[in-house]
Amino acid sequence: MLQSGALVAIVGSVAVLVQTAAATWPSVPPPMPCRLADFAKHAHLDEYDGRSITYLVRHKTTNVPYAMKKVAKVDEAADAAFTFAERDALLYALRDTPGVVRAYCTMQDADYAYFLREYLPGGNLFDLVYLMHRPYPQTSEDTLKFYAASAVLALENVHQTGMLYGHLRLEGVELDANGHLRLVDYMLCRLCPPGHKFHNFQGTAEYVAPELAETRSTLSWLRRFDGYDQASDLWSLGIFVCDLFARTTPFRVDDGMPYADEERRHDATLYNLLRRPASALPSWLSSKLPPGAKDFVLGLLKHNPQERMGFVQIKSHSWFQGFDWDALATGHMDGPWTPSLTSAFDTSYFARKPSLHAPIGDVPRPPSTDDRLWLGL
């Protein structure tokens, strides 16, 4: 049986851990200038994705946790352009924008580029919705509506700065210590002046809008629109809501057919998108959407970009009747769930990271680097 003194000590230790976790939120900027030698790797936050990996790191002096993304500096202009786009969005165009992850600095060495940003200990929204591992709660309609509304406000804030977000998806969203949403993936984000159209393909095949899908070289013969702009993000928002409720997307091709590679499967998904009217959602998916959410989604999945709901219509849609947008925007609405953290370095909610006993992996070293592509980062 525990003596009273031991019990007090245990309770006190738990209180210190909770205070430590809470004290690091909001995240604070590190001492400047940032230097790689000032940070120590603590754990994985994800696995290597073919381009980068993200770690939880600790500042050796302040003991504050941060997320550090490490990107291989390969000899490809497109990869360098993605990295510069992410830097420009996070450190300049979208700095201090509500709903956008806080970024603090970029660093580089001979082979890698690094982004330092706040650590969001609530984990990835994809993990919460798809994996449902033990630390996460059951997801009700109200819970998922909260995340949908949070994505609406974050996307609206990005658009108000004149930027195209370009990569809305569950995997690009993380939750802070209070259970609020942050957009974290900005490598496809760029300035989109009024009237400007982009004509290069980018994004995740399951999420892209028809006018963006048509820019894929293999599908150019289906072209009906002259490029894409910020309205393509609104289509992605509709797919995002489908993914929240159904744990899949409406135009994904997963038919068991053998494809030569993932690129062929992506082409099949895009072709399926372009040939099927958005109003004809698959019956199996329609049954997983609450009636209000289904009507909301159909208001966004319009093949003609000009027919999609704008942010005023979105926030006044019947599905959000009675929803307090002002409370959410000002941070006065509690999240439906908050992570239970044991310390400032708790990674329990990052479910797709390697096991705790696995050595901390790394991004493969690029075979060669043309550093001229990375000058000025």
C-alpha positions in Angstrom: 0.0 0.0 0.0 1.3 3.5 -0.9 2.3 5.7 2.0 0.7 9.2 1.9 4.1 10.8 1.1 4.7 8.5 -1.9 1.2 9.2 -3.2 1.8 13.0 -2.9 5.1 12.6 -4.8 3.4 10.6 -7.6 0.6 13.2 -7.9 3.1 16.0 -7.9 5.2 14.3 -10.7 2.1 13.9 -12.9 1.2 17.6 -12.3 4.6 18.7 -13.4 4.4 16.6 -16.5 1.0 18.1 -17.4 2.2 21.6 -16.7 5.3 21.0 -18.8 3.1 19.9 -21.7 0.8 22.8 -21.3 3.6 25.3 -20.9 4.9 24.6 -24.3 1.7 25.6 -26.0 1.5 27.9 -27.8 5.0 27.0 -29.1 7.6 29.7 -28.7 10.2 30.7 -31.3 13.7 29.2 -30.7 16.7 31.5 -30.0 17.9 33.1 -33.3 19.7 32.4 -35.5 18.7 28.8 -35.8 21.6 26.4 -36.0 21.3 22.6 -36.7 23.8 22.0 -33.8 21.2 23.5 -31.4 18.7 20.7 -31.9 18.7 17.0 -30.9 16.5 14.4 -32.5 14.0 12.9 -30.1 11.7 10.7 -32.2 10.0 10.1 -35.5 6.8 11.8 -36.3 6.3 10.1 -39.6 8.1 7.7 -42.0 10.2 8.6 -45.0 7.9 9.4 -47.9 10.3 9.4 -50.8 11.2 13.0 -50.3 11.4 13.9 -46.6 10.9 12.8 -43.0 9.7 14.8 -40.0 11.3 14.4 -36.5 10.4 15.7 -33.1 13.5 17.6 -31.9 14.5 19.2 -28.7 16.3 22.6 -28.4 19.4 21.7 -26.3 19.3 25.0 -24.4 15.6 25.8 -23.9 14.4 22.1 -23.8 11.4 23.1 -26.0 10.1 20.6 -28.5 9.7 21.4 -32.2 8.9 19.5 -35.4 11.8 19.5 -37.9 11.2 18.4 -41.6 14.3 17.1 -43.4 14.3 17.2 -47.2 17.0 15.7 -49.5 18.5 18.3 -51.8 18.3 16.4 -55.1 19.4 17.6 -58.5 15.8 18.4 -59.6 14.5 21.9 -60.1 11.0 20.8 -59.2 12.0 19.5 -55.8 13.9 22.7 -55.0 10.9 24.8 -56.2 8.6 22.8 -53.8 10.9 23.6 -50.9 11.1 27.3 -51.8 7.3 27.5 -52.2 6.9 26.0 -48.7 9.4 28.4 -47.2 7.8 31.4 -48.9 4.3 30.4 -47.7 5.2 29.6 -44.1 7.8 32.2 -43.3 6.4 35.1 -45.4 3.0 35.1 -47.1 1.1 33.1 -44.4 3.1 34.0 -41.3 0.8 34.4 -38.3 -2.2 33.3 -40.3 -4.9 31.5 -38.2 -5.1 27.8 -39.0 -1.6 27.8 -40.4 1.2 25.9 -38.6 3.8 28.3 -37.1 7.1 28.0 -38.8 10.3 29.6 -37.4 13.2 29.1 -39.8 14.9 27.1 -42.6 18.4 25.7 -42.4 20.5 23.6 -44.8 23.7 21.7 -45.0 25.5 20.2 -48.0 22.9 17.5 -48.6 19.6 18.5 -46.9 17.2 21.4 -46.3 15.4 21.7 -42.9 12.1 23.4 -41.8 11.6 24.1 -38.1 8.0 24.5 -37.0 5.9 24.2 -33.9 5.2 20.7 -32.6 1.5 19.7 -32.7 1.1 16.9 -30.2 -2.5 15.9 -31.1 -1.2 14.0 -34.1 -2.4 13.7 -37.7 -6.1 13.9 -38.7 -5.7 11.0 -41.0 -4.6 8.8 -38.1 -7.6 10.0 -36.0 -10.1 9.2 -38.8 -8.6 6.1 -40.4 -6.7 4.3 -37.8 -8.8 4.8 -34.7 -6.0 3.5 -32.5 -6.5 3.4 -28.8 -5.7 7.0 -27.7 -8.2 8.5 -30.0 -12.0 8.9 -29.4 -14.9 7.7 -31.4 -15.7 10.3 -34.1 -19.3 11.6 -34.0 -20.9 13.8 -36.7 -20.4 16.9 -34.4 -16.7 16.0 -34.0 -16.2 15.7 -37.7 -18.2 18.8 -38.4 -15.9 20.7 -36.1 -12.9 19.6 -38.1 -14.7 20.4 -41.4 -15.5 23.9 -40.1 -11.9 24.4 -38.9 -10.6 23.5 -42.4 -13.1 26.0 -43.9 -11.7 28.8 -41.8 -8.1 27.9 -42.3 -8.7 27.7 -46.1 -10.6 31.0 -46.1 -7.7 32.6 -44.2 -5.2 31.3 -46.8 -7.3 32.6 -49.7 -7.6 36.0 -48.1 -3.9 36.4 -48.3 -4.1 35.8 -52.1 -2.7 32.3 -51.9 -3.8 29.0 -53.5 -3.4 26.2 -50.9 -3.2 23.4 -53.4 -2.9 20.4 -51.1 -5.9 20.0 -48.7 -6.1 16.4 -47.5 -6.4 14.6 -44.1 -2.7 13.8 -44.1 -1.8 17.5 -44.3 -3.7 18.4 -41.1 -2.5 18.1 -37.5 -4.0 18.9 -34.1 -2.5 21.1 -31.4 -2.5 20.5 -27.7 -6.0 22.0 -27.4 -7.5 19.8 -30.2 -7.6 22.6 -32.8 -6.6 22.0 -36.4 -3.6 23.3 -38.3 -2.7 23.0 -41.9 0.9 21.8 -42.2 1.7 20.9 -45.8 2.6 24.0 -48.0 4.9 22.7 -50.7 2.1 23.4 -53.4 1.0 26.7 -51.9 1.6 29.8 -54.1 0.4 33.3 -54.9 -2.7 33.3 -57.1 -3.6 36.9 -58.2 -7.2 37.6 -59.3 -7.8 36.2 -62.8 -4.6 34.2 -62.8 -4.8 30.5 -63.9 -2.3 27.7 -63.3 -1.7 25.0 -66.0 0.6 22.5 -64.4 -0.6 19.4 -62.6 -0.1 19.1 -58.9 -1.7 17.6 -55.8 -3.1 14.2 -54.7 -5.1 12.5 -57.5 -8.1 11.6 -55.2 -8.4 15.3 -54.1 -7.8 17.4 -57.2 -10.6 19.3 -59.0 -11.6 18.5 -62.6 -10.0 21.6 -64.0 -6.7 20.7 -62.3 -7.0 17.0 -63.4 -7.2 18.1 -67.0 -3.7 19.6 -66.8 -2.3 16.1 -66.5 -0.6 15.5 -69.8 -2.2 12.0 -70.3 -5.6 13.6 -69.9 -5.2 16.8 -71.9 -7.5 15.5 -74.6 -10.4 15.8 -72.1 -9.8 19.5 -71.5 -12.8 21.8 -71.0 -11.4 24.5 -68.7 -8.5 27.0 -69.1 -6.5 26.1 -66.0 -7.3 26.3 -62.3 -7.2 28.8 -59.5 -8.3 29.1 -55.8 -11.7 27.5 -56.7 -9.9 24.2 -57.0 -9.3 24.3 -53.2 -13.1 24.3 -52.7 -13.5 21.1 -54.6 -10.8 19.6 -52.4 -12.8 20.7 -49.4 -15.7 18.6 -50.6 -13.5 15.6 -51.0 -12.0 16.3 -47.5 -15.5 16.1 -45.9 -16.2 12.8 -47.8 -12.9 11.4 -46.4 -13.8 12.5 -42.9 -17.0 10.5 -42.9 -16.4 7.6 -45.3 -12.7 7.1 -44.8 -12.3 7.1 -48.5 -12.8 9.4 -51.4 -15.5 9.2 -54.1 -13.4 8.9 -57.3 -10.6 6.7 -56.0 -9.9 3.7 -58.2 -9.3 0.7 -56.0 -10.9 -2.0 -58.2 -8.3 -4.8 -57.6 -7.0 -4.4 -61.2 -3.3 -4.8 -61.6 -1.7 -1.5 -62.6 1.9 -1.2 -63.8 2.6 1.5 -61.2 1.0 4.1 -59.0 1.1 6.6 -61.8 -1.3 4.5 -63.8 -3.6 4.1 -60.9 -3.6 7.9 -60.4 -4.5 8.3 -64.1 -7.3 5.9 -63.7 -8.6 7.9 -60.6 -8.4 11.1 -62.6 -10.2 9.7 -65.6 -12.9 8.3 -63.3 -13.3 11.8 -61.8 -13.6 13.5 -65.2 -16.1 11.0 -66.7 -18.5 10.8 -63.7 -20.9 13.6 -62.7 -20.1 14.8 -59.2 -23.8 14.7 -58.3 -23.7 11.0 -58.9 -21.7 10.1 -55.7 -21.3 6.3 -55.3 -24.3 4.9 -53.4 -22.0 3.3 -50.8 -20.4 6.7 -50.1 -23.7 8.6 -50.0 -25.0 6.2 -47.3 -22.0 7.1 -45.1 -22.7 10.9 -45.2 -25.3 12.5 -43.0 -28.0 14.2 -45.1 -26.7 17.7 -44.3 -23.1 16.8 -45.0 -24.1 15.1 -48.3 -25.9 18.3 -49.4 -22.9 20.4 -48.3 -20.5 18.1 -50.3 -22.6 18.3 -53.4 -22.5 22.1 -53.2 -18.7 21.9 -53.6 -18.3 19.1 -56.0 -19.4 21.0 -59.1 -17.4 20.4 -62.3 -17.9 24.0 -63.2 -15.7 26.0 -60.7 -18.0 29.0 -60.9 -20.9 26.9 -59.6 -19.2 25.9 -56.3 -20.2 27.5 -53.1 -18.0 30.3 -51.9 -17.1 30.9 -48.2 -20.2 33.0 -47.5 -22.5 30.2 -48.8 -20.4 27.6 -47.1 -20.8 29.2 -43.6 -24.5 29.8 -44.1 -25.2 26.2 -45.3 -28.0 24.4 -43.5 -25.5 21.7 -42.3 -23.8 24.5 -40.1 -27.1 25.9 -38.8 -26.5 27.2 -35.3 -22.8 26.7 -35.6 -20.8 29.6 -33.9 -18.3 30.6 -36.5 -17.1 33.6 -34.5 -16.4 31.4 -31.4 -14.3 29.0 -33.6 -12.4 31.9 -35.3 -11.5 33.6 -32.0 -10.5 30.4 -30.3 -13.3 30.4 -27.8 -14.8 27.1 -29.0 -13.4 24.1 -27.3 -12.3 21.3 -29.5 -14.4 18.1 -29.2 -11.4 16.2 -28.1 -8.0 17.2 -26.6 -5.0 14.9 -26.4 -4.0 13.5 -23.0 -0.3 14.3 -22.8 2.2 12.9 -20.4 4.9 15.3 -21.3 5.9 18.0 -23.8 7.6 15.3 -25.9 4.6 12.8 -26.0 4.3 11.3 -29.5 1.4 8.9 -28.6 -0.9 10.4 -31.3 1.5 9.9 -34.2 0.3 6.4 -35.1 2.2 5.8 -38.3 5.7 6.5 -36.9 8.1 3.5 -36.5 8.0 1.7 -33.2 9.6 3.2 -30.1 12.5 0.7 -30.3 13.4 1.4 -33.9 16.5 3.5 -34.5 15.7 7.0 -35.7 15.9 6.7 -39.5 17.0 9.2 -42.0 16.4 10.6 -45.5 18.7 8.8 -47.9 21.6 11.0 -48.9 21.2 12.3 -52.4 23.7 10.9 -54.9 24.7 14.4 -56.0 23.6 17.9 -55.3 23.6 20.9 -57.6 23.7 23.5 -54.8 22.9 26.3 -57.3 19.3 25.1 -57.1 19.2 25.7 -53.4 21.0 29.1 -53.1 19.2 31.5 -50.9 17.1 29.0 -49.0 
